[in-house]
Amino acid sequence: MLSLDDFEPVTLEDRSFFRQHYSQYPQVHSDNTFTNMVCWNHYANYHYAYVQDNLILTSTIDGKTRFRPPIGPRNPALLKDLVRLAACTGDNEPIILIDQNSASWIQSLYPRIDMAPDRDQSEYVYSASDLSTLQGRDYVYIRREINRFKRNYTYDIEPITPANGHHIKDFLDQWYASRNEEDGTLAISEKEAVLYGIDHMAETGLSGLAIRVDGKIGAISMFETMNSDTALIHFEKGLQEYPGIYKIINQETASLLAKQFTYINRESDMGVPGLREAKLRYHPHHMVDVYSAMRPKTICPVHWLIKRKCPVCCMT
């Protein structure tokens, strides 16, 4: 029977294991990627269990542990164990980031589970060629901003490497120093995640581009291969003193990635209104929609979910 003792921390040394498993079961949501987990481990405390050829992930944020659906061959018995464990140990959303196929499978076995869409964590996937060329009426405004930037500034593009790493870190110090105080703890955690990625690019498989404006780093982008046809942008930052620079780093990154990939995943908007508006303005090709299994509030969650007696409420 699945228990918390089956889980162990995700570490940098686990990369080959995750790479091998994901080669059989390619991922479409950024949260499940190995790079995301090791970069954000200080914040989300990722753990994993490998049971019966299935990978099960957890994260613990502010004392709340949440599970992901099994990644591997469909195993109803293992799912039953996961539902029991998640209902007993999780919070109000004990199983999260459930993709559409997994959501349908879970509800076919447990129709009483309330599967709620999580729009804030749905991810935006774009045509790489669209982001690269920006052709057509949909991108008139963006092209105008790019042309204005090019009239006002001279810039160069370079890969992020150990040779310019100290310049990138100086740029990040400036970028995060400009954030509002209300960004708080999350901004601090994000900076640590970006710095970890820069220090471990070789181990994680990350690549990056930097833009220098008149010799000064003005924007960066960090990305990796997500699956056979999709690249994933993990981090993208630009200085506000250069209006339009986000559109430049976006296009330059897309132009590079379009040589190899059909799509670019630019992650979720986390429910931030301005970020959502900006992502929609680029007209995603499709969304990676995810769902959460909601914990019942009135009766024993295990009894309610799997319709059998349990030690929580029945004691027999």
N, C-alpha and C positions, 0 to 999 in steps of 0.2 A: 504494500500500500504506500502510495506517494506521501512523503513527509518533508518538512523543512530540512531535515538532516540530509536529504538527497541533494541539496543545493550547495554550490560552492561559488566563491567570488569569481567574476570575470577578470582575468589578468592579461597582460600583454603577451604572456607566454602561450595563451590559448588561441592565437591567431590561426595557426595551421588547422586546428580542429574546426573552428568556425568556417574557415575557407572551404574545407572539404565538405562539411555538411551543407553549406549554402550552395555549393556547386550542384548538389542534388536537389535542393529545395531553395531556389533563388528568391530573394526577398524583394518586396516592393515598397516597404515602409522604412524610413530612415532609422527609426528608433531601434529596430532589430539589428542594425548593422554593427559589426564588431568595432569599427572605428568610433561610432557614436558612443558605444558603451564604455570603451576605455577612456575616451576623452572626457566623458561626463560622469565617470565613476565616483568622483569625489562628491557629486551632488545627488546622484540617483542610486548609488550602491547596488549595482547590477550583480545578480547571481544567476546561475544556470544549473539545470539538472539534465542529464542525458539518460533517458529511460526508454528501453524497448525501441531503440532507433529513433526516438523523438527528442527534440530539444525543447525545453521549457524555460522561459526567461522570467525573471522577476526584477522589480525595482522597488526601492524603499526610499520615499521622500517624506521628510517631516514625520517619520515614524509610521507611515502608512505603506504597507506592502501590497503591491498589485502584481498580478500574474498576466502572462501572455498565453494565448492558446498554443497547444503543441505544434511544433514544426517538424513534420515527418509523415510517415504513412498513417492513414486514419486508423485510430485505435480507440473504439468506444469505451473499453475498460479503463484505459489510461485517462481518457477525458472524464470519466466518472470520478476517478480518484482526484483529478485536478479540481473539478467542481466542488467536491467535498472539502478539499484542503483550502481552496480559495474562499469558500463561503464561511469557513470557520476562522480563517486568519486574516482575510482581506478587509478592506473598508467598504464604503457604500458602492464602490465600483471595483469589485475584487478581480475581475478579468477585463483587461482593457486592450485597446489597439487590435481588435478582432477584425480581420479582413472579411470581405464580403463572402467568399467561399466558406471560410471557417464559421462565420455567423450562420449561414444557411445550414451547415452541417450540425452545429450545436443545437439550433432550434428544432431540427428534425428529430433529435434525440430527446431534447428537453424543451418542449413547446411552451412551458410555463415561465421560462426565463425571459425577463424583459430586456430586450436588446436595443439599447438607445444609441442613435447616431452621435458621434463625437465630431461635429463639424470643425471645432477648433484644432483638432489634430489631423484632419484630412489633408493630404499632401497634394501639391500642385505639380503636375507633370506636363512639360512643354515639348513641342517639336523643336529639336535642336536646330534644324535649318531655319525655322521661323525666327528663333531668337538670334540667329546669326545674321540673317539677311534683313529682317525687319521690313519685309516688303508688304505692300498693300495699304488700304485705307485704315486698317486697324492700328497701324503703327505710325501714323502721321505725326502725332504729338511727340512720340519718343524719338523719331528721326530728327524732328526740329530741335529737341533738346540736345541731342548728340552733335548736330551741326553747330549749334551755338557754343557748346563746350570746345569743339575743335577750332572755332574761330578765336576763342579767348585764351586757350592754353596750348602749350606744346607738351606732348607726353610721350613716354616710352613704356614698352611692355617688357617684363622680364620674369623668368620663373623664380619661385621662392626656393632658395637653396641655403645651405649652411653659410655660404659666403655673404648673403645679405640678411641673414636671420636677425642680427642685432638691429638693423634698420627697421625690419618688420616689427620687432618688439617695441622700438621707440614709437612707431606709428600707432601700435595698439595702446600704449600708455596714453598717447594724446587722444585717441578715439574714446577710450573709456573714461578719461578725465572729463570729457565734455558731456557725459550722460547726466540726465536729471537724477536727483537724489531718490525719486520715487522708483527708479529702476532697481535700486537696492541690491539685495542679496543675489538675485538672479543674474544681474550684470556682472557681479564679482565672480560668480560661478562660471559664467560664460567666458570671461576673460581667461580663467584658469583652463577651461576646456580648449580654447584656441591656442594658448601657449603650449599645452600638452601636445596638441596636434603638430605644432611647429617643431617641437623638440623630438617628436617620434614619427616623422614623416616616412622614413624608410620602413619602420616596423609596422605601421598601420596601412601603408599603401597610398597615403595622401599625396596629392600634387597641388601646386598652387601657382597663381599668377599675381604679380604686383604691378601697379601702374605708378610711375614716377611723373610728377608734374613739375617741370622745371627743376628736375634733379631730386625732388623730395617725394617719398612714398605718400601717395594720396589715396590708394585703395588696394585691397587684396581680395582674392577669392581662393578658397581651398576646396578640393573636390576629389572624388575617387570613382572607380568603377562600381556600380551597384549590382548590375546583372548584365547579361549579354548585349542588351540593346539600350541600356539606360545608365547615364552618369548621375552622380549625386553631388549637389553643392552643399557642403557642410557649413561653411562660414563665408560671409561676404560683408566687407566693411569699407566705408568711404568717408572721407572728411567733408563736412558740410561747407567748408570754406571754398570748395570747388563744386559749384552747382552743376548737376548733370553727371557727376563722376560715377554714380551708381549705374547709370545707363551705359556708360563706357565699359566698366568692368564686367557688367552683365553681357554685353555684346562680344567683347573680346574673349571672354571665357567660352561663350557659346560657339564662337568661330573656331576655337581650338577643338572643342569637344565634338562639334558636328562632323569632323573628319573621321570619327570612330563610332559615334553613337547616334541612334535615331531620336532618343528622348533625353530630356534633362529633368530630373526631380529636384525641385527647389524647396522641398520641405513644406511645413504647414505655416499658417499665419498666427497660430496660438491664440486666436480670438482677438488679436490687436486690430482695431478698425482701420488704422492707416496702413498697416502692413497688408491687410486683406485687400484693400483698395488697390494698392500697388501691384500685388500679385495678379489680381484679376485684370488689370490694365494690360498685362502681357498675354492675355487670352490663352489659358492652359488648354492643351490638347485633351487632357482628361484629369480626373481627380482620383487619388487613392483614398477611398472612403473607408473609415473604420468605425467600430462600434464598441460599446462597453456593456458588459453583463451587469445589470443593476441588482444590488443586494436588497431583498425584501425587508421592510421595516417593521412588520407587525408580528411575524411568526418566525420560528427557527428557520434560518436560511437553508440548511441542509435538507430538512424535512420538506420544505417548500420546493426546492429545486429538483431533488431526485426522488421525491415521493416514497421515502422509506424511513423507518425509524432510525434515529441517530442519537449518539451520546449527549448531544447538546440539549435536546428537549425531551427525549423519550427515556433516556437512562437505561434502555434495555436493547 
